[in-house]
Amino acid sequence: MGLGGCIILLAAGAILAFGVHWHLAGVNLTVVGVVLMAAGLIGVVVYARVLGRRRYLGGRGVDEVVVEERRHDVL
């Protein structure tokens, strides 16, 4: 799930938790909304950590210099 999916989970959870006043038998929509918001928030945090780690590790290899040594044997 990418960043867009996490944001959609957050938005859907907020709509269910704060914007819907339906009453379904056996289902508490406020709790479902809060669970969706928590899942979306965890997804955003994990995505940001992974993306930050990629940026950190990717920048480390820029300073390295590759030197090739070619040998030409003259007979």
TIRO-2110 file (N, C-alpha, C; in Angstrom, 1 decimal):
// TIRO-2110
0.9, -1.2, 0.0, N, 1, A
0.0, 0.0, 0.0, CA, 1, A
0.9, 1.2, 0.0, C, 1, A
0.6, 2.1, -0.9, N, 2, A
1.4, 3.3, -1.0, CA, 2, A
0.9, 4.4, -0.1, C, 2, A
1.5, 5.6, -0.3, N, 3, A
1.1, 6.8, 0.4, CA, 3, A
-0.4, 7.1, 0.2, C, 3, A
-0.8, 7.0, -1.1, N, 4, A
-2.2, 7.4, -1.5, CA, 4, A
-3.2, 6.5, -0.8, C, 4, A
-2.9, 5.2, -0.7, N, 5, A
-3.8, 4.3, 0.0, CA, 5, A
-3.9, 4.6, 1.5, C, 5, A
-2.8, 5.0, 2.1, N, 6, A
-2.8, 5.4, 3.5, CA, 6, A
-3.7, 6.6, 3.8, C, 6, A
-3.5, 7.6, 2.9, N, 7, A
-4.3, 8.8, 3.0, CA, 7, A
-5.8, 8.6, 2.8, C, 7, A
-6.1, 7.6, 1.9, N, 8, A
-7.5, 7.3, 1.7, CA, 8, A
-8.1, 6.6, 2.9, C, 8, A
-7.3, 5.7, 3.6, N, 9, A
-7.7, 5.1, 4.8, CA, 9, A
-8.0, 6.2, 5.9, C, 9, A
-7.1, 7.1, 6.0, N, 10, A
-7.3, 8.2, 6.9, CA, 10, A
-8.6, 9.0, 6.7, C, 10, A
-8.8, 9.3, 5.4, N, 11, A
-10.0, 10.1, 5.0, CA, 11, A
-11.2, 9.3, 5.3, C, 11, A
-11.2, 8.1, 4.9, N, 12, A
-12.4, 7.2, 5.1, CA, 12, A
-12.7, 7.0, 6.5, C, 12, A
-11.7, 6.8, 7.3, N, 13, A
-11.9, 6.7, 8.8, CA, 13, A
-12.4, 7.9, 9.4, C, 13, A
-11.9, 9.1, 9.0, N, 14, A
-12.4, 10.4, 9.5, CA, 14, A
-13.9, 10.6, 9.2, C, 14, A
-14.2, 10.2, 7.9, N, 15, A
-15.6, 10.4, 7.5, CA, 15, A
-16.5, 9.5, 8.4, C, 15, A
-16.1, 8.2, 8.5, N, 16, A
-16.9, 7.3, 9.3, CA, 16, A
-17.0, 7.7, 10.8, C, 16, A
-15.9, 8.2, 11.3, N, 17, A
-15.8, 8.5, 12.8, CA, 17, A
-16.6, 9.8, 13.1, C, 17, A
-16.4, 10.8, 12.2, N, 18, A
-16.9, 12.1, 12.6, CA, 18, A
-18.1, 12.6, 11.7, C, 18, A
-18.3, 12.1, 10.6, N, 19, A
-19.3, 12.7, 9.6, CA, 19, A
-20.5, 11.8, 9.4, C, 19, A
-20.5, 10.6, 9.9, N, 20, A
-21.7, 9.7, 9.6, CA, 20, A
-22.4, 9.5, 10.9, C, 20, A
-23.7, 9.6, 10.8, N, 21, A
-24.6, 9.4, 12.0, CA, 21, A
-25.6, 8.3, 11.7, C, 21, A
-25.2, 7.3, 11.0, N, 22, A
-26.0, 6.1, 10.8, CA, 22, A
-25.9, 5.2, 11.9, C, 22, A
-26.9, 4.4, 12.1, N, 23, A
-27.0, 3.4, 13.2, CA, 23, A
-27.2, 2.0, 12.6, C, 23, A
-26.2, 1.2, 12.6, N, 24, A
-26.3, -0.2, 12.1, CA, 24, A
-26.3, -1.1, 13.3, C, 24, A
-27.1, -2.2, 13.2, N, 25, A
-27.2, -3.1, 14.3, CA, 25, A
-25.9, -3.9, 14.3, C, 25, A
-25.2, -3.9, 15.5, N, 26, A
-24.0, -4.7, 15.7, CA, 26, A
-22.8, -4.0, 15.2, C, 26, A
-22.8, -2.8, 14.6, N, 27, A
-21.6, -2.2, 14.1, CA, 27, A
-21.6, -0.8, 14.6, C, 27, A
-20.5, -0.5, 15.2, N, 28, A
-20.2, 0.9, 15.7, CA, 28, A
-19.3, 1.6, 14.7, C, 28, A
-19.9, 2.5, 13.9, N, 29, A
-19.2, 3.1, 12.8, CA, 29, A
-18.1, 4.0, 13.3, C, 29, A
-18.3, 4.6, 14.5, N, 30, A
-17.2, 5.4, 15.1, CA, 30, A
-16.0, 4.6, 15.4, C, 30, A
-16.1, 3.4, 15.9, N, 31, A
-15.0, 2.6, 16.2, CA, 31, A
-14.3, 2.1, 14.9, C, 31, A
-15.1, 1.8, 13.9, N, 32, A
-14.6, 1.4, 12.6, CA, 32, A
-13.8, 2.5, 12.0, C, 32, A
-14.3, 3.7, 12.1, N, 33, A
-13.6, 4.9, 11.6, CA, 33, A
-12.3, 5.2, 12.3, C, 33, A
-12.2, 5.0, 13.6, N, 34, A
-11.0, 5.2, 14.4, CA, 34, A
-10.0, 4.1, 14.0, C, 34, A
-10.4, 2.9, 13.8, N, 35, A
-9.5, 1.8, 13.4, CA, 35, A
-8.9, 2.1, 12.1, C, 35, A
-9.7, 2.6, 11.1, N, 36, A
-9.2, 2.9, 9.8, CA, 36, A
-8.2, 4.1, 9.9, C, 36, A
-8.5, 5.1, 10.7, N, 37, A
-7.6, 6.2, 10.8, CA, 37, A
-6.3, 5.7, 11.4, C, 37, A
-6.3, 4.8, 12.4, N, 38, A
-5.1, 4.3, 13.0, CA, 38, A
-4.3, 3.5, 12.0, C, 38, A
-5.0, 2.7, 11.2, N, 39, A
-4.3, 1.9, 10.2, CA, 39, A
-3.6, 2.9, 9.1, C, 39, A
-4.3, 3.9, 8.7, N, 40, A
-3.8, 4.9, 7.8, CA, 40, A
-2.6, 5.6, 8.4, C, 40, A
-2.7, 6.0, 9.6, N, 41, A
-1.6, 6.7, 10.3, CA, 41, A
-0.4, 5.8, 10.4, C, 41, A
-0.6, 4.6, 10.8, N, 42, A
0.6, 3.7, 10.9, CA, 42, A
1.2, 3.5, 9.5, C, 42, A
0.4, 3.4, 8.5, N, 43, A
0.9, 3.2, 7.1, CA, 43, A
1.7, 4.4, 6.7, C, 43, A
1.2, 5.6, 7.0, N, 44, A
2.0, 6.9, 6.6, CA, 44, A
3.3, 6.9, 7.4, C, 44, A
3.3, 6.6, 8.6, N, 45, A
4.6, 6.6, 9.4, CA, 45, A
5.6, 5.6, 8.8, C, 45, A
5.1, 4.3, 8.6, N, 46, A
6.0, 3.3, 8.0, CA, 46, A
6.5, 3.7, 6.7, C, 46, A
5.6, 4.3, 5.8, N, 47, A
6.0, 4.7, 4.5, CA, 47, A
7.1, 5.8, 4.6, C, 47, A
6.9, 6.8, 5.5, N, 48, A
7.8, 7.8, 5.7, CA, 48, A
9.2, 7.3, 6.2, C, 48, A
9.2, 6.4, 7.1, N, 49, A
10.4, 5.8, 7.6, CA, 49, A
11.2, 5.1, 6.5, C, 49, A
10.5, 4.3, 5.7, N, 50, A
11.1, 3.6, 4.6, CA, 50, A
11.6, 4.5, 3.5, C, 50, A
10.9, 5.5, 3.2, N, 51, A
11.3, 6.5, 2.2, CA, 51, A
12.5, 7.3, 2.7, C, 51, A
12.5, 7.7, 4.0, N, 52, A
13.6, 8.4, 4.6, CA, 52, A
14.9, 7.5, 4.6, C, 52, A
14.7, 6.2, 4.9, N, 53, A
15.9, 5.4, 4.9, CA, 53, A
16.4, 5.2, 3.5, C, 53, A
15.6, 5.1, 2.5, N, 54, A
16.0, 5.0, 1.1, CA, 54, A
16.8, 6.3, 0.7, C, 54, A
16.4, 7.4, 1.1, N, 55, A
17.1, 8.7, 0.8, CA, 55, A
18.4, 8.7, 1.5, C, 55, A
18.4, 8.2, 2.7, N, 56, A
19.7, 8.3, 3.5, CA, 56, A
20.7, 7.3, 2.9, C, 56, A
20.3, 6.1, 2.6, N, 57, A
21.2, 5.1, 2.0, CA, 57, A
21.6, 5.4, 0.6, C, 57, A
20.7, 6.0, -0.2, N, 58, A
21.0, 6.4, -1.5, CA, 58, A
22.0, 7.5, -1.6, C, 58, A
22.0, 8.4, -0.7, N, 59, A
23.0, 9.5, -0.8, CA, 59, A
24.4, 9.2, -0.3, C, 59, A
24.5, 8.0, 0.4, N, 60, A
25.8, 7.7, 0.9, CA, 60, A
26.8, 7.2, -0.2, C, 60, A
26.3, 6.6, -1.3, N, 61, A
27.1, 6.1, -2.4, CA, 61, A
27.6, 7.1, -3.3, C, 61, A
27.1, 8.4, -3.2, N, 62, A
27.5, 9.4, -4.2, CA, 62, A
28.9, 9.8, -4.1, C, 62, A
29.5, 9.8, -2.9, N, 63, A
30.9, 10.2, -2.6, CA, 63, A
31.9, 9.2, -3.0, C, 63, A
31.5, 8.0, -3.3, N, 64, A
32.5, 6.9, -3.6, CA, 64, A
33.0, 7.1, -5.0, C, 64, A
34.2, 6.9, -5.2, N, 65, A
34.8, 7.0, -6.6, CA, 65, A
35.3, 5.6, -7.0, C, 65, A
34.9, 5.2, -8.2, N, 66, A
35.3, 3.9, -8.7, CA, 66, A
36.5, 4.2, -9.7, C, 66, A
37.5, 3.4, -9.4, N, 67, A
38.7, 3.5, -10.2, CA, 67, A
39.0, 2.2, -10.8, C, 67, A
39.1, 2.2, -12.2, N, 68, A
39.4, 0.9, -12.9, CA, 68, A
40.8, 0.9, -13.3, C, 68, A
41.4, -0.2, -13.1, N, 69, A
42.8, -0.3, -13.5, CA, 69, A
42.9, -1.3, -14.7, C, 69, A
43.5, -0.8, -15.7, N, 70, A
43.6, -1.6, -16.9, CA, 70, A
45.1, -1.9, -17.2, C, 70, A
45.3, -3.1, -17.4, N, 71, A
46.7, -3.6, -17.7, CA, 71, A
46.8, -4.0, -19.1, C, 71, A
47.8, -3.4, -19.7, N, 72, A
48.1, -3.8, -21.1, CA, 72, A
49.5, -4.4, -21.2, C, 72, A
49.5, -5.7, -21.3, N, 73, A
50.8, -6.4, -21.4, CA, 73, A
51.3, -6.3, -22.8, C, 73, A
52.6, -5.8, -22.9, N, 74, A
53.2, -5.7, -24.2, CA, 74, A
54.1, -6.9, -24.3, C, 74, A
54.0, -7.6, -25.4, N, 75, A
54.8, -8.8, -25.6, CA, 75, A
55.9, -8.5, -26.5, C, 75, A
END
